[in-house]
């Protein structure tokens, strides 16, 4: 890699950042809600699996 001046680096970063397609506020809110929903669903799933394993071990081990 060739050494670049800080000014050239900043200009290249700005050029690349201008190419980024930023999500809208609505898309961000929907995505955030989906993440929270999936976290809740995964938490419930693992709670149920944990309780089932605990119950089965209790039966097996007396």
PDB file as gemmi writes it, atoms N, CA and C in Angstrom:
CRYST1    1.000    1.000    1.000  90.00  90.00  90.00 P 1                      
ATOM      1  N   UNK A   1       0.837  -1.183   0.000  1.00  0.00           N  
ATOM      2  CA  UNK A   1       0.000   0.000   0.000  1.00  0.00           C  
ATOM      3  C   UNK A   1       0.883   1.249   0.000  1.00  0.00           C  
ATOM      4  N   UNK A   2       0.532   2.133  -0.874  1.00  0.00           N  
ATOM      5  CA  UNK A   2       1.284   3.383  -0.945  1.00  0.00           C  
ATOM      6  C   UNK A   2       0.821   4.315   0.163  1.00  0.00           C  
ATOM      7  N   UNK A   3       1.744   5.100   0.669  1.00  0.00           N  
ATOM      8  CA  UNK A   3       1.375   6.076   1.679  1.00  0.00           C  
ATOM      9  C   UNK A   3       0.558   7.186   1.030  1.00  0.00           C  
ATOM     10  N   UNK A   4      -0.536   7.548   1.683  1.00  0.00           N  
ATOM     11  CA  UNK A   4      -1.399   8.590   1.162  1.00  0.00           C  
ATOM     12  C   UNK A   4      -1.406   9.742   2.158  1.00  0.00           C  
ATOM     13  N   UNK A   5      -1.620  10.916   1.632  1.00  0.00           N  
ATOM     14  CA  UNK A   5      -1.708  12.055   2.534  1.00  0.00           C  
ATOM     15  C   UNK A   5      -3.031  11.987   3.289  1.00  0.00           C  
ATOM     16  N   UNK A   6      -3.091  12.550   4.487  1.00  0.00           N  
ATOM     17  CA  UNK A   6      -4.343  12.538   5.256  1.00  0.00           C  
ATOM     18  C   UNK A   6      -5.501  13.202   4.504  1.00  0.00           C  
ATOM     19  N   UNK A   7      -5.212  14.237   3.749  1.00  0.00           N  
ATOM     20  CA  UNK A   7      -6.261  14.925   2.995  1.00  0.00           C  
ATOM     21  C   UNK A   7      -6.834  14.004   1.919  1.00  0.00           C  
ATOM     22  N   UNK A   8      -5.962  13.294   1.215  1.00  0.00           N  
ATOM     23  CA  UNK A   8      -6.417  12.367   0.182  1.00  0.00           C  
ATOM     24  C   UNK A   8      -7.230  11.240   0.814  1.00  0.00           C  
ATOM     25  N   UNK A   9      -6.788  10.752   1.955  1.00  0.00           N  
ATOM     26  CA  UNK A   9      -7.519   9.693   2.656  1.00  0.00           C  
ATOM     27  C   UNK A   9      -8.918  10.165   3.036  1.00  0.00           C  
ATOM     28  N   UNK A  10      -9.017  11.364   3.602  1.00  0.00           N  
ATOM     29  CA  UNK A  10     -10.324  11.900   4.010  1.00  0.00           C  
ATOM     30  C   UNK A  10     -11.233  12.079   2.796  1.00  0.00           C  
ATOM     31  N   UNK A  11     -10.686  12.548   1.690  1.00  0.00           N  
ATOM     32  CA  UNK A  11     -11.490  12.703   0.474  1.00  0.00           C  
ATOM     33  C   UNK A  11     -12.004  11.360  -0.034  1.00  0.00           C  
ATOM     34  N   UNK A  12     -11.176  10.334   0.040  1.00  0.00           N  
ATOM     35  CA  UNK A  12     -11.606   9.002  -0.385  1.00  0.00           C  
ATOM     36  C   UNK A  12     -12.677   8.437   0.543  1.00  0.00           C  
ATOM     37  N   UNK A  13     -12.528   8.684   1.838  1.00  0.00           N  
ATOM     38  CA  UNK A  13     -13.535   8.224   2.803  1.00  0.00           C  
ATOM     39  C   UNK A  13     -14.867   8.913   2.527  1.00  0.00           C  
ATOM     40  N   UNK A  14     -14.839  10.215   2.279  1.00  0.00           N  
ATOM     41  CA  UNK A  14     -16.072  10.950   1.962  1.00  0.00           C  
ATOM     42  C   UNK A  14     -16.714  10.414   0.689  1.00  0.00           C  
ATOM     43  N   UNK A  15     -15.898  10.118  -0.318  1.00  0.00           N  
ATOM     44  CA  UNK A  15     -16.426   9.591  -1.578  1.00  0.00           C  
ATOM     45  C   UNK A  15     -17.103   8.242  -1.357  1.00  0.00           C  
ATOM     46  N   UNK A  16     -16.489   7.386  -0.559  1.00  0.00           N  
ATOM     47  CA  UNK A  16     -17.082   6.073  -0.279  1.00  0.00           C  
ATOM     48  C   UNK A  16     -18.340   6.205   0.581  1.00  0.00           C  
ATOM     49  N   UNK A  17     -18.325   7.110   1.553  1.00  0.00           N  
ATOM     50  CA  UNK A  17     -19.489   7.301   2.422  1.00  0.00           C  
ATOM     51  C   UNK A  17     -20.679   7.835   1.635  1.00  0.00           C  
ATOM     52  N   UNK A  18     -20.418   8.613   0.591  1.00  0.00           N  
ATOM     53  CA  UNK A  18     -21.524   9.141  -0.216  1.00  0.00           C  
ATOM     54  C   UNK A  18     -22.179   8.043  -1.049  1.00  0.00           C  
ATOM     55  N   UNK A  19     -21.506   6.915  -1.249  1.00  0.00           N  
ATOM     56  CA  UNK A  19     -22.057   5.792  -2.011  1.00  0.00           C  
ATOM     57  C   UNK A  19     -22.973   4.905  -1.158  1.00  0.00           C  
ATOM     58  N   UNK A  20     -22.911   5.085   0.145  1.00  0.00           N  
ATOM     59  CA  UNK A  20     -23.682   4.233   1.051  1.00  0.00           C  
ATOM     60  C   UNK A  20     -25.155   4.586   0.956  1.00  0.00           C  
ATOM     61  N   UNK A  21     -26.000   3.563   0.893  1.00  0.00           N  
ATOM     62  CA  UNK A  21     -27.446   3.771   0.928  1.00  0.00           C  
ATOM     63  C   UNK A  21     -27.901   3.617   2.366  1.00  0.00           C  
ATOM     64  N   UNK A  22     -28.234   4.726   2.999  1.00  0.00           N  
ATOM     65  CA  UNK A  22     -28.633   4.706   4.397  1.00  0.00           C  
ATOM     66  C   UNK A  22     -30.104   4.333   4.508  1.00  0.00           C  
ATOM     67  N   UNK A  23     -30.467   3.518   5.519  1.00  0.00           N  
ATOM     68  CA  UNK A  23     -31.879   3.154   5.679  1.00  0.00           C  
ATOM     69  C   UNK A  23     -32.693   4.348   6.150  1.00  0.00           C  
ATOM     70  N   UNK A  24     -33.969   4.321   5.801  1.00  0.00           N  
ATOM     71  CA  UNK A  24     -34.856   5.390   6.251  1.00  0.00           C  
ATOM     72  C   UNK A  24     -35.194   5.166   7.735  1.00  0.00           C  
ATOM     73  N   UNK A  25     -35.820   6.159   8.325  1.00  0.00           N  
ATOM     74  CA  UNK A  25     -36.211   6.047   9.730  1.00  0.00           C  
ATOM     75  C   UNK A  25     -37.193   4.883   9.921  1.00  0.00           C  
ATOM     76  N   UNK A  26     -38.129   4.731   8.982  1.00  0.00           N  
ATOM     77  CA  UNK A  26     -39.116   3.647   9.071  1.00  0.00           C  
ATOM     78  C   UNK A  26     -38.434   2.283   8.987  1.00  0.00           C  
ATOM     79  N   UNK A  27     -37.501   2.124   8.046  1.00  0.00           N  
ATOM     80  CA  UNK A  27     -36.778   0.856   7.919  1.00  0.00           C  
ATOM     81  C   UNK A  27     -35.988   0.539   9.180  1.00  0.00           C  
ATOM     82  N   UNK A  28     -35.383   1.555   9.768  1.00  0.00           N  
ATOM     83  CA  UNK A  28     -34.619   1.352  10.999  1.00  0.00           C  
ATOM     84  C   UNK A  28     -35.516   0.912  12.137  1.00  0.00           C  
ATOM     85  N   UNK A  29     -36.683   1.549  12.277  1.00  0.00           N  
ATOM     86  CA  UNK A  29     -37.613   1.179  13.348  1.00  0.00           C  
ATOM     87  C   UNK A  29     -38.157  -0.231  13.155  1.00  0.00           C  
ATOM     88  N   UNK A  30     -38.482  -0.588  11.920  1.00  0.00           N  
ATOM     89  CA  UNK A  30     -39.000  -1.937  11.652  1.00  0.00           C  
ATOM     90  C   UNK A  30     -37.930  -2.986  11.942  1.00  0.00           C  
ATOM     91  N   UNK A  31     -36.713  -2.729  11.500  1.00  0.00           N  
ATOM     92  CA  UNK A  31     -35.620  -3.672  11.745  1.00  0.00           C  
ATOM     93  C   UNK A  31     -35.345  -3.821  13.233  1.00  0.00           C  
ATOM     94  N   UNK A  32     -35.365  -2.709  13.961  1.00  0.00           N  
ATOM     95  CA  UNK A  32     -35.147  -2.759  15.407  1.00  0.00           C  
ATOM     96  C   UNK A  32     -36.251  -3.563  16.096  1.00  0.00           C  
ATOM     97  N   UNK A  33     -37.488  -3.342  15.686  1.00  0.00           N  
ATOM     98  CA  UNK A  33     -38.607  -4.097  16.268  1.00  0.00           C  
ATOM     99  C   UNK A  33     -38.466  -5.588  15.985  1.00  0.00           C  
ATOM    100  N   UNK A  34     -38.031  -5.936  14.783  1.00  0.00           N  
ATOM    101  CA  UNK A  34     -37.850  -7.349  14.446  1.00  0.00           C  
ATOM    102  C   UNK A  34     -36.745  -7.978  15.286  1.00  0.00           C  
ATOM    103  N   UNK A  35     -35.690  -7.244  15.527  1.00  0.00           N  
ATOM    104  CA  UNK A  35     -34.604  -7.769  16.362  1.00  0.00           C  
ATOM    105  C   UNK A  35     -35.121  -8.035  17.773  1.00  0.00           C  
ATOM    106  N   UNK A  36     -35.848  -7.069  18.351  1.00  0.00           N  
ATOM    107  CA  UNK A  36     -36.389  -7.279  19.696  1.00  0.00           C  
ATOM    108  C   UNK A  36     -37.356  -8.457  19.729  1.00  0.00           C  
ATOM    109  N   UNK A  37     -38.198  -8.594  18.702  1.00  0.00           N  
ATOM    110  CA  UNK A  37     -39.147  -9.704  18.645  1.00  0.00           C  
ATOM    111  C   UNK A  37     -38.416 -11.037  18.583  1.00  0.00           C  
ATOM    112  N   UNK A  38     -37.374 -11.125  17.756  1.00  0.00           N  
ATOM    113  CA  UNK A  38     -36.623 -12.374  17.648  1.00  0.00           C  
ATOM    114  C   UNK A  38     -35.869 -12.696  18.931  1.00  0.00           C  
ATOM    115  N   UNK A  39     -35.404 -11.673  19.633  1.00  0.00           N  
ATOM    116  CA  UNK A  39     -34.746 -11.903  20.926  1.00  0.00           C  
ATOM    117  C   UNK A  39     -35.741 -12.479  21.922  1.00  0.00           C  
ATOM    118  N   UNK A  40     -36.950 -11.943  21.936  1.00  0.00           N  
ATOM    119  CA  UNK A  40     -37.976 -12.450  22.852  1.00  0.00           C  
ATOM    120  C   UNK A  40     -38.340 -13.887  22.501  1.00  0.00           C  
ATOM    121  N   UNK A  41     -38.529 -14.177  21.209  1.00  0.00           N  
ATOM    122  CA  UNK A  41     -38.878 -15.535  20.782  1.00  0.00           C  
ATOM    123  C   UNK A  41     -37.759 -16.516  21.132  1.00  0.00           C  
ATOM    124  N   UNK A  42     -36.512 -16.136  20.881  1.00  0.00           N  
ATOM    125  CA  UNK A  42     -35.386 -17.010  21.204  1.00  0.00           C  
ATOM    126  C   UNK A  42     -35.288 -17.232  22.709  1.00  0.00           C  
ATOM    127  N   UNK A  43     -35.529 -16.192  23.492  1.00  0.00           N  
ATOM    128  CA  UNK A  43     -35.477 -16.326  24.951  1.00  0.00           C  
ATOM    129  C   UNK A  43     -36.534 -17.300  25.448  1.00  0.00           C  
ATOM    130  N   UNK A  44     -37.734 -17.182  24.920  1.00  0.00           N  
ATOM    131  CA  UNK A  44     -38.809 -18.099  25.324  1.00  0.00           C  
ATOM    132  C   UNK A  44     -38.471 -19.523  24.911  1.00  0.00           C  
ATOM    133  N   UNK A  45     -37.948 -19.686  23.692  1.00  0.00           N  
ATOM    134  CA  UNK A  45     -37.577 -21.019  23.217  1.00  0.00           C  
ATOM    135  C   UNK A  45     -36.548 -21.655  24.135  1.00  0.00           C  
ATOM    136  N   UNK A  46     -35.488 -20.916  24.454  1.00  0.00           N  
ATOM    137  CA  UNK A  46     -34.448 -21.493  25.297  1.00  0.00           C  
ATOM    138  C   UNK A  46     -34.935 -21.712  26.732  1.00  0.00           C  
ATOM    139  N   UNK A  47     -35.843 -20.894  27.206  1.00  0.00           N  
ATOM    140  CA  UNK A  47     -36.439 -21.119  28.529  1.00  0.00           C  
ATOM    141  C   UNK A  47     -37.208 -22.437  28.542  1.00  0.00           C  
ATOM    142  N   UNK A  48     -38.017 -22.666  27.504  1.00  0.00           N  
ATOM    143  CA  UNK A  48     -38.806 -23.897  27.431  1.00  0.00           C  
ATOM    144  C   UNK A  48     -37.883 -25.116  27.314  1.00  0.00           C  
ATOM    145  N   UNK A  49     -36.863 -25.026  26.474  1.00  0.00           N  
ATOM    146  CA  UNK A  49     -35.925 -26.145  26.317  1.00  0.00           C  
ATOM    147  C   UNK A  49     -35.198 -26.412  27.637  1.00  0.00           C  
ATOM    148  N   UNK A  50     -34.770 -25.361  28.314  1.00  0.00           N  
ATOM    149  CA  UNK A  50     -34.072 -25.521  29.590  1.00  0.00           C  
ATOM    150  C   UNK A  50     -34.972 -26.186  30.624  1.00  0.00           C  
ATOM    151  N   UNK A  51     -36.220 -25.742  30.705  1.00  0.00           N  
ATOM    152  CA  UNK A  51     -37.157 -26.341  31.675  1.00  0.00           C  
ATOM    153  C   UNK A  51     -37.446 -27.801  31.323  1.00  0.00           C  
ATOM    154  N   UNK A  52     -37.545 -28.108  30.027  1.00  0.00           N  
ATOM    155  CA  UNK A  52     -37.811 -29.489  29.611  1.00  0.00           C  
ATOM    156  C   UNK A  52     -36.634 -30.392  29.969  1.00  0.00           C  
ATOM    157  N   UNK A  53     -35.426 -29.932  29.718  1.00  0.00           N  
ATOM    158  CA  UNK A  53     -34.245 -30.730  30.063  1.00  0.00           C  
ATOM    159  C   UNK A  53     -34.148 -30.904  31.570  1.00  0.00           C  
ATOM    160  N   UNK A  54     -34.409 -29.843  32.319  1.00  0.00           N  
ATOM    161  CA  UNK A  54     -34.382 -29.922  33.779  1.00  0.00           C  
ATOM    162  C   UNK A  54     -35.413 -30.925  34.291  1.00  0.00           C  
ATOM    163  N   UNK A  55     -36.614 -30.894  33.695  1.00  0.00           N  
ATOM    164  CA  UNK A  55     -37.677 -31.826  34.089  1.00  0.00           C  
ATOM    165  C   UNK A  55     -37.280 -33.270  33.775  1.00  0.00           C  
ATOM    166  N   UNK A  56     -36.750 -33.505  32.583  1.00  0.00           N  
ATOM    167  CA  UNK A  56     -36.355 -34.861  32.184  1.00  0.00           C  
ATOM    168  C   UNK A  56     -35.217 -35.392  33.054  1.00  0.00           C  
ATOM    169  N   UNK A  57     -34.245 -34.542  33.365  1.00  0.00           N  
ATOM    170  CA  UNK A  57     -33.164 -34.966  34.245  1.00  0.00           C  
ATOM    171  C   UNK A  57     -33.682 -35.268  35.649  1.00  0.00           C  
ATOM    172  N   UNK A  58     -34.661 -34.505  36.094  1.00  0.00           N  
ATOM    173  CA  UNK A  58     -35.262 -34.766  37.397  1.00  0.00           C  
ATOM    174  C   UNK A  58     -35.938 -36.123  37.433  1.00  0.00           C  
ATOM    175  N   UNK A  59     -36.597 -36.496  36.343  1.00  0.00           N  
ATOM    176  CA  UNK A  59     -37.254 -37.808  36.265  1.00  0.00           C  
ATOM    177  C   UNK A  59     -36.202 -38.919  36.193  1.00  0.00           C  
ATOM    178  N   UNK A  60     -35.173 -38.732  35.378  1.00  0.00           N  
ATOM    179  CA  UNK A  60     -34.149 -39.765  35.206  1.00  0.00           C  
ATOM    180  C   UNK A  60     -33.316 -39.988  36.460  1.00  0.00           C  
ATOM    181  N   UNK A  61     -32.972 -38.898  37.134  1.00  0.00           N  
ATOM    182  CA  UNK A  61     -32.110 -39.014  38.305  1.00  0.00           C  
ATOM    183  C   UNK A  61     -32.877 -39.179  39.627  1.00  0.00           C  
ATOM    184  N   UNK A  62     -34.185 -39.037  39.538  1.00  0.00           N  
ATOM    185  CA  UNK A  62     -35.014 -39.258  40.729  1.00  0.00           C  
ATOM    186  C   UNK A  62     -34.911 -38.100  41.633  1.00  0.00           C  
TER     187      UNK A  62                                                      
END                                                                             
